[in-house]
Amino acid sequence: MAAQVRLAALNAPTVPPEPEVDDELRELEEISRSLEGHTLSAATRRAYATAWRAFEDFCTGHGLEALPAHPETVRWYVAWMSTQLDDDGVPRFSVATIRQRLAGIGERHLRGGLLDPTAHRGVVDLVRGLAKLRATRPRRKRPLLLDDVVRIIAAMEHDTYPGGVSATRDAVALWLGFAGALRRSEAAALTLDRLELHVVDGVHVHVGASKADPENALPDVVVLPFGSSPASCPPCAVHRWVVLLGLARQDDARTRRRGIMQQLFSYGLEEHVCGAAGSTALISSADLASDAPLLRATYRNRKDARIHARAVTGDALHTMLLSRMVEAGMNPAAYGFHSLRAGHVTQARRNGASTEEIMRAGRWSRAATVDVYDREFNPAARNSVMRLGL
């Protein structure tokens, strides 16, 4: 009975009736809806849509109204999620997932001009209590350091066909994640025209809008510097891959295959091909004058390999890294594509980089974020215990 009283206590705001519109206003409405569609990233929209469908299913199964939802309905939904376990007895919904589900519910209400039931004190306190009850250390991906990245790349079949095609692409992806400190979504979204060859620095990469800067208001240039060794030279990897992209545009299959094979067999990892150390650069700025994806999906069988026009996905880059680690004889457990970004921080700190330098390279806005990596994976850095004279 108490629950029914509380359910009747909330009055949803009245939505004013839509005005009569003419053709011009209808066109403006289409424009406004198009602009609204860019408020959230595609990944966030998908997550919110999934969250809303799950909430609707819960409400339908219990005879509750989903829109507008009463805060008590949301509280019951949170309580239900907190009790769901998988086959191993582990909670199916982490606190982070529950918060994401609530964000989707709240966004759906606000978009309809309704009160956000997830902002109710009763819902907020319930989630806060659950978070304290389940308080555990966040499971962060372990970092991959420079030697690890070089080892993974060296284990690839660069000078074979068709395996060398995907190996050439994957080397670029790994350097983007490690040297460029890019997130997997940022690496997957890059196009050729966002790369700029630089005679002194190596390659400049214009990241564009990202998770931390959705409006692209902050400086977005990261540097892939020349490496002291061809095996650890990100620009060399870029040059090798862009050459293959050019050859992949050949219409004749035999000509295309012959050109790619010749390229793979001609250049190993023992020599620079980016213009460093007096070498001849394989590509020029003209080869980057395209808005086509940089990292593209590939198809291969035992005899042939094709480079598709579509871009890879962030999830594909994550899976690729784990597979490449296995090929290199490494255990991929506790690692992911973010391990490259974490490795950038850890390696740079061990090599004496300041917090400001790391923040600039990784486009972090808060020093506290860098400190998290220090405490987790490089605890001796800037730690007074190292000055005790032991």
VEXDREN-2710 file (C-alpha; in Angstrom, 1 decimal):
% VEXDREN-2710
k/r/px/py/pz
1/MET/0.0/0.0/0.0
2/ALA/2.8/2.4/0.9
3/ALA/4.3/1.8/-2.6
4/GLN/1.0/2.7/-4.2
5/VAL/0.8/5.9/-2.2
6/ARG/4.3/6.9/-3.3
7/LEU/3.4/6.1/-6.9
8/ALA/0.5/8.5/-6.8
9/ALA/2.6/11.2/-5.2
10/LEU/4.4/12.3/-8.4
11/ASN/2.7/14.4/-11.1
12/ALA/4.5/14.4/-14.4
13/PRO/4.7/17.9/-16.0
14/THR/2.2/18.7/-18.6
15/VAL/3.6/18.8/-22.1
16/PRO/2.2/21.8/-24.0
17/PRO/0.3/20.9/-27.2
18/GLU/2.3/21.1/-30.4
19/PRO/1.6/24.3/-32.4
20/GLU/0.2/24.2/-35.9
21/VAL/3.1/24.3/-38.3
22/ASP/3.5/25.4/-41.9
23/ASP/6.0/23.9/-44.5
24/GLU/8.8/26.2/-43.4
25/LEU/8.4/25.2/-39.7
26/ARG/8.3/21.5/-40.7
27/GLU/11.6/22.0/-42.5
28/LEU/13.1/23.7/-39.5
29/GLU/11.8/20.9/-37.3
30/GLU/13.7/18.4/-39.5
31/ILE/16.9/20.5/-39.1
32/SER/16.5/20.7/-35.4
33/ARG/16.0/17.0/-35.0
34/SER/19.1/16.5/-37.2
35/LEU/21.1/18.7/-34.9
36/GLU/19.8/16.9/-31.8
37/GLY/21.1/13.7/-33.3
38/HIS/24.7/15.0/-33.1
39/THR/24.4/15.7/-29.3
40/LEU/25.4/12.2/-28.4
41/SER/28.0/9.9/-30.0
42/ALA/26.7/6.9/-32.0
43/ALA/28.0/4.5/-29.3
44/THR/26.2/6.5/-26.6
45/ARG/23.0/6.5/-28.6
46/ARG/23.2/2.7/-29.0
47/ALA/23.9/2.2/-25.3
48/TYR/20.9/4.4/-24.3
49/ALA/18.7/2.6/-26.8
50/THR/19.6/-0.7/-25.2
51/ALA/19.1/0.7/-21.7
52/TRP/15.6/1.9/-22.6
53/ARG/14.5/-1.3/-24.3
54/ALA/15.6/-3.3/-21.2
55/PHE/13.7/-0.9/-18.9
56/GLU/10.6/-1.2/-21.1
57/ASP/10.8/-5.0/-20.9
58/PHE/11.0/-4.9/-17.1
59/CYS/8.0/-2.5/-16.9
60/THR/5.9/-4.6/-19.3
61/GLY/6.7/-7.8/-17.4
62/HIS/5.5/-6.2/-14.1
63/GLY/2.6/-4.1/-15.4
64/LEU/4.3/-0.8/-14.8
65/GLU/4.3/2.4/-16.8
66/ALA/7.7/3.1/-18.5
67/LEU/7.0/6.6/-19.8
68/PRO/6.6/8.5/-17.7
69/ALA/8.1/6.3/-15.0
70/HIS/7.7/6.9/-11.4
71/PRO/10.9/7.0/-9.2
72/GLU/9.6/4.0/-7.3
73/THR/9.5/2.0/-10.6
74/VAL/13.1/2.9/-11.2
75/ARG/14.0/1.9/-7.7
76/TRP/12.4/-1.5/-8.2
77/TYR/14.3/-1.8/-11.5
78/VAL/17.6/-1.0/-9.8
79/ALA/16.8/-3.5/-7.0
80/TRP/16.0/-6.1/-9.6
81/MET/19.3/-5.6/-11.5
82/SER/21.2/-5.8/-8.2
83/THR/19.9/-9.3/-7.6
84/GLN/20.7/-10.8/-11.1
85/LEU/23.6/-13.3/-11.1
86/ASP/25.3/-15.2/-13.9
87/ASP/26.0/-18.9/-14.0
88/ASP/29.1/-18.4/-11.8
89/GLY/27.2/-16.4/-9.2
90/VAL/28.8/-13.1/-10.3
91/PRO/26.5/-10.0/-10.5
92/ARG/25.3/-9.6/-14.1
93/PHE/25.1/-5.9/-13.8
94/SER/28.0/-3.9/-12.4
95/VAL/27.4/-0.6/-10.7
96/ALA/28.8/1.1/-13.8
97/THR/26.3/-0.7/-16.0
98/ILE/23.4/0.1/-13.8
99/ARG/24.4/3.8/-13.9
100/GLN/24.5/3.6/-17.7
101/ARG/21.1/2.0/-17.8
102/LEU/19.7/4.9/-15.6
103/ALA/21.4/7.4/-17.8
104/GLY/19.5/5.9/-20.8
105/ILE/16.2/6.1/-18.9
106/GLY/16.8/9.7/-17.8
107/GLU/17.7/10.8/-21.3
108/ARG/14.5/9.2/-22.7
109/HIS/12.4/11.2/-20.2
110/LEU/14.2/14.5/-20.7
111/ARG/14.0/14.1/-24.5
112/GLY/10.2/13.8/-24.1
113/GLY/9.9/16.9/-21.9
114/LEU/9.3/14.8/-18.7
115/LEU/10.9/14.8/-15.3
116/ASP/13.9/12.6/-14.9
117/PRO/12.9/9.9/-12.4
118/THR/16.5/8.7/-12.1
119/ALA/17.5/12.0/-10.5
120/HIS/15.1/11.4/-7.5
121/ARG/16.8/11.3/-4.2
122/GLY/15.5/7.8/-3.5
123/VAL/17.0/6.5/-6.7
124/VAL/20.3/8.3/-6.2
125/ASP/20.7/7.0/-2.6
126/LEU/19.9/3.5/-3.7
127/VAL/22.6/3.4/-6.3
128/ARG/25.1/5.0/-3.9
129/GLY/24.3/2.4/-1.3
130/LEU/24.8/-0.4/-3.9
131/ALA/28.1/1.1/-4.9
132/LYS/29.4/1.1/-1.3
133/LEU/28.1/-2.5/-0.8
134/ARG/30.0/-3.7/-3.8
135/ALA/33.0/-1.4/-3.3
136/THR/35.9/-3.0/-5.2
137/ARG/39.0/-1.8/-7.0
138/PRO/38.3/-0.9/-10.6
139/ARG/39.8/-3.5/-13.0
140/ARG/42.0/-1.4/-15.2
141/LYS/43.9/-2.8/-18.2
142/ARG/47.5/-3.5/-17.6
143/PRO/50.0/-1.3/-19.6
144/LEU/51.9/-2.6/-22.6
145/LEU/55.4/-1.0/-22.6
146/LEU/57.7/-0.2/-25.6
147/ASP/59.4/-3.6/-25.5
148/ASP/56.0/-5.3/-25.4
149/VAL/54.8/-3.4/-28.5
150/VAL/58.0/-4.1/-30.4
151/ARG/57.8/-7.7/-29.5
152/ILE/54.2/-8.0/-30.7
153/ILE/55.0/-6.2/-34.0
154/ALA/58.1/-8.3/-34.6
155/ALA/56.1/-11.5/-34.2
156/MET/53.8/-10.6/-37.2
157/GLU/54.4/-11.9/-40.7
158/HIS/55.2/-8.7/-42.4
159/ASP/57.1/-10.1/-45.4
160/THR/54.5/-12.7/-46.3
161/TYR/51.4/-12.7/-48.5
162/PRO/48.6/-12.5/-47.7
163/GLY/49.4/-12.3/-43.9
164/GLY/51.6/-9.2/-44.4
165/VAL/48.6/-7.1/-45.4
166/SER/46.9/-7.2/-42.0
167/ALA/50.2/-7.2/-40.2
168/THR/51.1/-3.9/-41.9
169/ARG/47.8/-2.3/-40.9
170/ASP/48.0/-3.7/-37.3
171/ALA/51.4/-2.2/-36.8
172/VAL/50.0/1.2/-37.5
173/ALA/47.1/0.6/-35.1
174/LEU/49.5/-0.4/-32.3
175/TRP/51.6/2.7/-32.8
176/LEU/48.6/4.9/-32.8
177/GLY/47.5/3.4/-29.5
178/PHE/51.0/3.5/-27.9
179/ALA/52.9/6.5/-29.3
180/GLY/49.8/8.5/-30.1
181/ALA/48.0/7.4/-26.9
182/LEU/44.8/7.1/-28.9
183/ARG/41.7/5.4/-27.7
184/ARG/40.4/2.6/-29.9
185/SER/37.4/4.6/-31.0
186/GLU/39.7/7.5/-32.0
187/ALA/42.1/5.3/-34.0
188/ALA/39.2/3.6/-35.8
189/ALA/37.7/7.0/-36.8
190/LEU/40.9/8.4/-38.4
191/THR/40.9/9.2/-42.1
192/LEU/43.9/9.7/-44.3
193/ASP/43.6/13.5/-44.5
194/ARG/44.0/13.7/-40.7
195/LEU/47.6/12.7/-41.1
196/GLU/50.3/15.2/-41.9
197/LEU/53.9/14.3/-42.7
198/HIS/56.4/16.4/-40.8
199/VAL/60.1/16.6/-41.8
200/VAL/61.2/17.0/-38.1
201/ASP/58.6/15.4/-36.0
202/GLY/57.5/12.4/-38.1
203/VAL/53.8/12.3/-38.5
204/HIS/51.2/14.7/-37.0
205/VAL/47.8/13.1/-36.4
206/HIS/44.7/15.4/-36.0
207/VAL/42.4/13.3/-33.8
208/GLY/39.3/15.5/-34.1
209/ALA/36.3/15.1/-31.9
210/SER/36.7/12.5/-29.2
211/LYS/35.2/11.1/-26.1
212/ALA/37.0/13.7/-23.9
213/ASP/36.4/16.5/-26.4
214/PRO/33.2/15.9/-28.3
215/GLU/33.0/19.4/-29.7
216/ASN/36.6/19.3/-30.9
217/ALA/37.3/22.6/-29.0
218/LEU/40.8/21.6/-27.7
219/PRO/44.1/21.1/-29.6
220/ASP/43.9/17.7/-31.2
221/VAL/47.3/17.1/-32.7
222/VAL/49.3/14.1/-31.5
223/VAL/52.8/13.2/-32.8
224/LEU/54.1/9.9/-34.1
225/PRO/57.8/10.6/-33.8
226/PHE/60.6/9.0/-35.8
227/GLY/62.0/6.0/-34.1
228/SER/65.7/5.4/-33.4
229/SER/65.3/1.9/-34.9
230/PRO/63.1/1.0/-37.9
231/ALA/61.5/-1.7/-35.7
232/SER/60.2/1.0/-33.3
233/CYS/59.4/3.8/-35.9
234/PRO/55.7/4.7/-36.1
235/PRO/56.2/6.8/-39.3
236/CYS/57.7/3.8/-41.0
237/ALA/54.6/1.8/-40.2
238/VAL/52.4/4.6/-41.6
239/HIS/54.4/4.8/-44.8
240/ARG/54.2/1.0/-45.4
241/TRP/50.4/0.9/-44.9
242/VAL/49.5/3.9/-46.9
243/VAL/51.5/2.5/-49.9
244/LEU/49.3/-0.7/-49.6
245/LEU/46.2/1.4/-49.6
246/GLY/47.2/3.0/-52.8
247/LEU/48.0/-0.3/-54.5
248/ALA/44.6/-1.7/-53.3
249/ARG/42.8/0.8/-55.5
250/GLN/44.0/-1.1/-58.6
251/ASP/41.0/-2.5/-60.5
252/ASP/42.8/-5.5/-62.0
253/ALA/43.1/-8.2/-59.3
254/ARG/46.3/-9.6/-60.7
255/THR/48.0/-6.2/-60.9
256/ARG/46.8/-5.4/-57.4
257/ARG/48.0/-8.6/-55.9
258/ARG/51.4/-8.4/-57.7
259/GLY/52.0/-4.8/-56.5
260/ILE/51.1/-5.6/-52.9
261/MET/53.3/-8.7/-52.9
262/GLN/56.2/-6.8/-54.3
263/GLN/55.8/-4.1/-51.7
264/LEU/55.7/-6.6/-48.8
265/PHE/58.7/-8.6/-50.0
266/SER/60.8/-5.5/-50.7
267/TYR/60.7/-3.8/-47.3
268/GLY/61.3/-5.5/-44.0
269/LEU/61.6/-4.0/-40.6
270/GLU/65.4/-3.6/-40.9
271/GLU/65.4/-0.3/-42.7
272/HIS/63.7/3.1/-42.5
273/VAL/61.2/3.9/-45.2
274/CYS/59.9/7.2/-43.8
275/GLY/62.7/9.6/-44.7
276/ALA/64.5/9.3/-41.4
277/ALA/68.3/8.6/-41.3
278/GLY/68.7/9.5/-44.9
279/SER/66.2/6.9/-46.2
280/THR/63.8/7.4/-49.0
281/ALA/60.2/8.1/-48.0
282/LEU/57.6/5.8/-49.5
283/ILE/54.8/8.3/-49.6
284/SER/54.2/12.0/-49.9
285/SER/51.5/14.4/-48.7
286/ALA/49.6/13.8/-51.9
287/ASP/49.0/10.2/-50.8
288/LEU/47.1/11.5/-47.7
289/ALA/44.8/13.8/-49.6
290/SER/41.7/11.7/-49.0
291/ASP/38.9/11.4/-46.5
292/ALA/38.9/7.6/-46.8
293/PRO/39.5/5.6/-43.6
294/LEU/43.0/5.0/-42.5
295/LEU/42.6/1.7/-40.7
296/ARG/40.4/-0.5/-43.0
297/ALA/38.9/-3.9/-42.7
298/THR/40.8/-6.6/-44.5
299/TYR/39.8/-10.0/-45.9
300/ARG/42.2/-12.9/-46.4
301/ASN/42.3/-16.5/-47.3
302/ARG/45.2/-18.8/-47.9
303/LYS/46.0/-17.2/-51.3
304/ASP/44.7/-13.7/-51.4
305/ALA/44.0/-10.6/-49.3
306/ARG/41.6/-7.7/-49.9
307/ILE/41.5/-4.2/-48.3
308/HIS/38.0/-3.0/-48.0
309/ALA/36.8/0.5/-48.2
310/ARG/35.1/0.5/-44.8
311/ALA/36.9/1.4/-41.6
312/VAL/37.7/-1.1/-38.8
313/THR/35.7/-0.8/-35.6
314/GLY/37.1/-0.1/-32.1
315/ASP/36.0/-3.6/-31.0
316/ALA/38.0/-5.1/-33.9
317/LEU/41.1/-3.3/-32.8
318/HIS/40.7/-4.7/-29.3
319/THR/40.3/-8.2/-30.6
320/MET/43.2/-7.8/-32.9
321/LEU/45.5/-6.8/-30.1
322/LEU/44.6/-9.9/-28.0
323/SER/45.2/-12.1/-31.0
324/ARG/48.5/-10.5/-31.8
325/MET/49.6/-11.0/-28.2
326/VAL/48.9/-14.7/-28.4
327/GLU/50.9/-14.9/-31.6
328/ALA/53.8/-13.2/-29.7
329/GLY/53.6/-15.8/-26.9
330/MET/52.1/-13.4/-24.4
331/ASN/49.1/-13.9/-22.1
332/PRO/46.4/-11.4/-23.2
333/ALA/44.4/-11.7/-19.9
334/ALA/44.0/-8.3/-18.2
335/TYR/45.0/-6.5/-21.4
336/GLY/43.1/-4.6/-24.1
337/PHE/43.6/-1.8/-26.6
338/HIS/43.6/0.7/-23.7
339/SER/46.7/-1.1/-22.5
340/LEU/48.6/0.9/-25.2
341/ARG/47.4/4.2/-23.9
342/ALA/48.2/3.1/-20.3
343/GLY/51.6/2.0/-21.5
344/HIS/52.3/5.4/-23.0
345/VAL/51.8/6.9/-19.6
346/THR/53.8/4.3/-17.7
347/GLN/56.7/4.2/-20.2
348/ALA/56.9/8.0/-20.4
349/ARG/56.9/8.4/-16.7
350/ARG/59.6/5.8/-16.3
351/ASN/61.7/7.7/-18.8
352/GLY/61.4/10.9/-16.8
353/ALA/58.4/12.7/-18.5
354/SER/56.6/15.3/-16.5
355/THR/52.9/15.2/-15.8
356/GLU/52.4/18.2/-18.1
357/GLU/54.2/16.4/-20.9
358/ILE/52.0/13.3/-20.5
359/MET/48.8/15.3/-20.3
360/ARG/49.7/17.1/-23.5
361/ALA/50.5/13.9/-25.4
362/GLY/47.4/12.0/-24.2
363/ARG/45.1/15.1/-24.2
364/TRP/44.2/14.7/-20.6
365/SER/42.6/17.7/-18.9
366/ARG/43.3/16.6/-15.3
367/ALA/46.6/15.7/-13.7
368/ALA/44.7/13.3/-11.4
369/THR/44.1/11.0/-14.3
370/VAL/47.8/10.6/-14.9
371/ASP/48.3/10.1/-11.2
372/VAL/45.9/7.1/-11.3
373/TYR/48.3/5.4/-13.8
374/ASP/51.2/6.2/-11.6
375/ARG/49.7/4.7/-8.5
376/GLU/48.5/1.6/-10.3
377/PHE/51.4/0.6/-12.5
378/ASN/54.3/2.8/-11.6
379/PRO/54.1/3.2/-7.8
380/ALA/57.7/4.1/-7.3
381/ALA/57.4/7.3/-9.4
382/ARG/57.5/10.5/-7.3
383/ASN/57.3/8.4/-4.1
384/SER/59.2/9.4/-1.0
385/VAL/59.9/5.8/-0.2
386/MET/62.6/5.9/-2.9
387/ARG/64.4/8.6/-0.8
388/LEU/64.6/6.7/2.5
389/GLY/68.1/5.6/1.8
390/LEU/67.3/1.9/2.3
END
